[in-house]
Amino acid sequence: MVQGTLKQHYKKATHGRTKKGEVVLVEPLSFELLNKFLISSSLPPFLPFQEPYPHWETLKQHYKKAIHGRTKSGEVVLVESIGRMDLAALKNAGVSRKEIVRYYCLFFEYILKQVGNEETKVLMIYDLDGLGLFSVLNGDFLATVRMLSDCLGALYPRVITKYALVRPPSLFEKLWGLVSGVLPAGAKNDILVCKSVEDLGAVIERGDIPGEYGGGSDRLLGDAEEMRHISSLISSLRPAGPPSLPS
């Protein structure tokens, strides 16, 4: 039984030590822990891959995430277009905070359950194109990024091995100093700033880099086999219709 909030439990587990000096770790892959996180964040629980995603297409358009192949060392590549996250459009479309969290976690659950296993690692690419001073100073933007970062740290603390930052804006250093404050700790330390395709080529084969970043991949972001499979799974999650009337 987990006592206190999940965030408190995670902090105690990952940083605590036994009398013998052994580090105590918490198991990140647990739907029960995910639901505890949602509840502690005043969000209702959900069942991954069992409940419908009524705003799937809207989420893909205004908060783009995509699995796209693997790195040279075998990590799954996960791209997040953080610079183009349009919270106003999501809100206007009726997308709730719960749906955003579900959407965020869905990719990690799919990677760990469908693409690989519980030991699978991820290279997270943050696409900063579109990131500007207005979005960084927007309270909703920072609050949402912090919420998702807390979710990542609580549920998948050891999944991401490195962060690659692509298409950094001209004011990158000033903006990143503000944004990194609400991102996971690894995004502040284990980062690779990629100002060219050659920089990204240090970790991903040129032929596997998406064309959007100057690579030679024959698949655009969102069109990889894994993304097609995810979309087919989501399409199969149809809302239950009204009960039929007796004849």
C-alpha positions in Angstrom: 0.0 0.0 0.0 1.4 3.4 -1.0 1.2 5.9 1.7 0.9 9.6 0.8 0.9 11.0 -2.7 2.7 9.2 -5.5 5.1 12.1 -5.9 6.1 11.7 -2.2 6.4 8.0 -2.5 8.6 8.3 -5.6 10.9 10.8 -4.0 11.3 8.7 -0.9 11.8 5.5 -3.0 14.3 6.7 -5.5 16.4 8.8 -3.1 16.2 6.6 0.0 18.7 4.0 1.0 18.6 0.9 3.2 20.9 0.5 6.2 23.3 -1.3 4.0 23.4 1.6 1.6 21.3 0.0 -1.1 19.3 2.4 -3.2 15.5 1.7 -3.0 13.7 2.0 -6.3 10.0 2.1 -7.1 8.5 0.1 -10.0 7.5 2.5 -12.7 5.3 0.2 -14.8 2.1 0.0 -12.9 -1.4 1.1 -13.9 -2.2 1.3 -10.2 0.5 3.9 -9.7 -0.6 5.8 -12.8 -4.1 6.0 -11.4 -2.7 7.1 -8.0 -0.9 9.9 -9.8 -4.0 11.0 -11.6 -6.0 11.0 -8.4 -3.3 12.9 -6.6 -3.4 15.4 -9.4 -7.2 15.7 -9.1 -7.6 13.7 -12.4 -9.9 10.7 -12.7 -8.3 7.3 -13.3 -8.3 5.5 -16.7 -7.7 2.2 -18.3 -5.0 2.4 -21.0 -6.1 0.9 -24.4 -9.5 0.2 -23.0 -11.2 3.6 -22.9 -11.9 5.5 -26.1 -9.8 8.6 -27.1 -12.6 10.9 -28.5 -10.1 13.7 -29.3 -7.3 11.5 -30.7 -7.0 13.4 -34.0 -7.2 16.8 -32.3 -4.4 15.8 -29.9 -2.2 14.6 -32.7 -2.7 17.9 -34.5 -2.1 20.3 -31.6 0.3 18.3 -29.4 2.2 16.1 -31.8 4.1 13.1 -30.5 5.5 10.3 -32.6 7.6 7.1 -32.3 10.1 7.0 -35.1 12.6 4.1 -35.2 15.6 3.6 -33.0 19.0 5.1 -32.3 22.3 3.6 -33.2 22.5 2.0 -29.8 18.9 0.6 -29.9 16.8 3.1 -27.9 13.3 3.8 -29.2 13.1 7.3 -30.6 10.1 9.3 -29.3 9.5 12.8 -30.7 7.5 15.5 -28.9 6.7 18.8 -30.6 6.8 20.8 -27.4 7.2 24.1 -29.3 4.0 23.6 -31.2 1.8 22.5 -28.3 -1.4 24.5 -28.8 -3.3 24.4 -25.5 -5.8 27.0 -26.6 -6.9 24.8 -29.5 -7.1 21.7 -27.3 -9.2 23.6 -24.7 -11.5 25.0 -27.4 -12.0 21.4 -28.7 -13.0 20.2 -25.3 -9.8 18.2 -24.5 -9.5 17.7 -20.8 -6.4 17.5 -18.6 -7.1 13.8 -18.1 -7.1 13.2 -21.9 -3.7 15.0 -22.3 -2.2 12.9 -19.5 -3.7 9.7 -21.1 -2.3 10.7 -24.5 1.1 11.4 -23.0 1.3 8.1 -21.1 -0.1 6.1 -24.0 3.2 6.4 -25.9 5.3 5.1 -23.0 2.9 2.2 -22.3 3.0 1.3 -26.0 6.8 1.4 -26.2 7.2 -0.7 -23.0 4.4 -3.2 -23.7 4.2 -3.5 -27.5 7.5 -2.3 -29.1 9.8 -3.7 -26.4 9.6 -4.6 -22.8 10.1 -3.1 -19.3 13.8 -2.8 -19.9 13.4 -0.8 -23.2 15.0 2.7 -23.2 14.0 5.8 -25.0 15.7 8.8 -26.7 13.4 11.7 -26.3 13.5 14.3 -29.0 12.1 17.7 -28.0 11.2 19.6 -31.2 11.5 23.3 -30.2 10.2 24.7 -33.5 7.6 27.3 -32.6 8.7 27.9 -29.1 8.6 31.5 -28.3 8.6 34.0 -25.4 4.8 34.1 -25.4 4.4 30.3 -24.9 7.1 30.2 -22.3 5.5 33.0 -20.3 2.1 31.4 -20.6 1.1 30.0 -17.3 -1.0 27.2 -18.8 1.9 26.0 -20.9 4.3 25.8 -18.0 1.7 24.2 -15.7 0.9 21.6 -18.4 4.6 20.8 -19.1 5.2 20.5 -15.3 2.2 18.2 -14.9 3.5 15.9 -17.7 7.0 16.0 -16.3 5.8 14.9 -12.9 3.9 12.1 -14.6 7.1 11.0 -16.4 9.2 11.2 -13.3 6.7 9.3 -11.2 5.9 6.5 -13.7 8.8 6.2 -16.1 11.8 7.6 -14.2 14.5 5.4 -15.8 13.1 4.9 -19.3 14.6 8.0 -21.1 18.4 7.8 -21.5 19.0 11.1 -23.2 17.2 14.2 -24.5 17.9 15.6 -28.0 16.7 19.2 -28.7 16.1 19.9 -32.3 15.3 23.1 -34.2 16.1 25.4 -31.3 14.9 29.0 -31.6 17.1 32.0 -31.9 16.5 32.9 -28.2 17.1 29.3 -27.2 19.4 29.9 -24.3 17.1 32.4 -22.6 13.9 30.4 -23.3 15.4 27.0 -22.4 16.5 28.4 -19.0 12.8 29.0 -18.3 11.3 25.8 -19.8 13.9 23.4 -18.4 12.8 24.4 -14.9 9.5 22.5 -15.3 11.0 19.5 -17.3 12.4 16.3 -15.8 15.9 16.5 -14.3 17.4 14.5 -17.2 16.3 17.2 -19.7 18.6 19.7 -17.8 21.6 17.4 -17.8 21.6 14.6 -20.3 20.8 16.8 -23.4 22.1 17.0 -26.9 21.4 20.3 -28.6 21.1 19.6 -32.3 21.4 22.6 -34.6 22.0 20.5 -37.7 21.3 17.0 -39.0 24.9 16.2 -38.4 24.4 16.8 -34.6 21.4 14.5 -34.5 23.4 12.0 -36.6 25.7 11.4 -33.6 22.9 9.3 -32.1 20.7 8.3 -35.0 21.7 6.9 -38.4 21.2 9.5 -41.1 18.8 7.3 -43.0 16.6 6.9 -39.9 16.4 10.6 -39.1 13.0 12.1 -40.2 13.0 14.2 -43.3 11.6 17.1 -41.2 15.1 17.3 -39.6 17.1 16.8 -42.8 17.4 13.1 -42.5 16.9 10.3 -45.1 14.0 8.4 -43.5 11.3 7.4 -46.0 8.7 8.0 -43.3 7.5 11.4 -42.1 6.8 12.0 -38.4 3.7 10.2 -37.4 3.8 7.8 -40.4 6.1 5.1 -39.0 4.8 1.6 -38.6 4.4 1.9 -34.8 2.3 5.0 -35.2 0.0 3.3 -37.7 -0.4 0.5 -35.3 -1.3 2.9 -32.4 -3.8 4.6 -34.6 -5.4 1.3 -35.5 -5.6 0.4 -31.8 -7.2 3.8 -31.0 -9.7 3.4 -33.8 -10.8 0.1 -32.3 -11.7 1.7 -29.0 -15.2 2.8 -30.0 -17.5 4.3 -27.3 -20.2 2.0 -26.2 -23.5 2.8 -27.9 -26.9 3.2 -26.2 -28.5 0.0 -25.0 -30.9 -1.5 -27.5 -34.6 -1.4 -26.7 -36.4 -4.7 -26.2 -38.4 -5.7 -29.3 
